[in-house]
Amino acid sequence: MGSTSLPQRLLNESNLNPNVKNMEYAVRGPLVIRAVELEKELAQ
């Protein structure tokens, strides 16, 4: 492998898009439905 003249680009917290930092993921599907059912059962 030879050396390249391309600048090295590093992704870190200081240059990460703030929208990515604030992103949230909503979990959906059968796993969540079952988890809610189990929480209800444990509360009784």
Phi and psi in degrees as a GROMACS rama.xvg file:
@    title "Ramachandran Plot"
@    xaxis  label "Phi"
@    yaxis  label "Psi"
@TYPE xy
-93.8278  164.459  GLY-2
-78.0146  148.984  SER-3
-109.99  158.933  THR-4
-97.2222  7.18423  SER-5
-73.0821  141.073  LEU-6
-68.292  145.162  PRO-7
-79.5741  127.848  GLN-8
-113.196  123.62  ARG-9
-116.935  135.018  LEU-10
-98.0137  124.296  LEU-11
-144.966  179.582  ASN-12
-62.0745  -30.6832  GLU-13
-73.3108  -25.9475  SER-14
-114.683  13.9403  ASN-15
-80.3346  138.507  LEU-16
-58.2007  129.518  ASN-17
-60.6334  -27.2207  PRO-18
-66.0995  -32.2682  ASN-19
-70.5837  -39.835  VAL-20
-62.8989  -35.3795  LYS-21
-91.3611  0.939808  ASN-22
-66.2701  143.173  MET-23
-125.758  148.456  GLU-24
-114.741  123.737  TYR-25
-91.0304  116.904  ALA-26
-80.7993  133.041  VAL-27
-137.483  168.625  ARG-28
108.647  -171.199  GLY-29
-61.6804  -31.3507  PRO-30
-63.7853  -42.663  LEU-31
-68.6079  -40.9995  VAL-32
-59.3291  -44.9865  ILE-33
-66.96  -37.7062  ARG-34
-62.7095  -40.4461  ALA-35
-64.9469  -41.2546  VAL-36
-60.2327  -44.0534  GLU-37
-65.3993  -39.1862  LEU-38
-61.1207  -41.3138  GLU-39
-63.5418  -42.5304  LYS-40
-63.6133  -40.6588  GLU-41
-69.533  -28.4979  LEU-42
-73.1133  -22.1791  ALA-43
